[in-house]
Amino acid sequence: MKIFRFYAVLASFAMAGTAIPVAANGKHASGDHHHPKYGGVVQEVKEVQYELVAKPDAIAIYVEDHGKKVDVNGATAKLTLLNGKEKSEVLLTSGGGNKLEAKGTFKVATGTRIVAVVTLAGKPAVSMRFSVRP
């Protein structure tokens, strides 16, 4: 019965199109390890890795495809930061190389939930969820 419940939960994630968090020591089906390279939290959507690095004075997302940096020239990201009942939005733009970034003052703490919608040039938007860790 437990295996049925596992597959039911897995199927619900697949149908919802929701990104499943990749743990720091997680392993992709192809055998690739997805460790944070920039000190953040990693998500994978359609075999592209997005690493969120959130600090009170800067927020960045680094984009890689199978360990290769993805050029984010012309890309954008919209983040929704959720702190309890508080909600704020941040727009990220290309910071050069594979980095989307915004600088300023942000309410980011352990437990902050962040919903990101990233649009790479010439590609459809993808969304993912992050949770800031200590």
HELIX and SHEET records of a PDB file:
HELIX    1   1 LYS A    2  ALA A   16  1                                  15    
SHEET    1   A 4 VAL A  41  VAL A  45  0                                        
SHEET    2   A 4 VAL A  48  LYS A  55 -1                                        
SHEET    3   A 4 ALA A  58  ASP A  65 -1                                        
SHEET    4   A 4 LYS A  68  LYS A  69 -1                                        
SHEET    1   B 8 VAL A  41  VAL A  45  0                                        
SHEET    2   B 8 VAL A  48  LYS A  55 -1                                        
SHEET    3   B 8 ALA A  58  ASP A  65 -1                                        
SHEET    4   B 8 LYS A  99  LYS A 103 -1                                        
SHEET    5   B 8 GLU A  86  SER A  94 -1                                        
SHEET    6   B 8 THR A  76  ASN A  83 -1                                        
SHEET    7   B 8 ARG A 113  THR A 119 -1                                        
SHEET    8   B 8 VAL A 126  SER A 131 -1                                        
END                                                                             
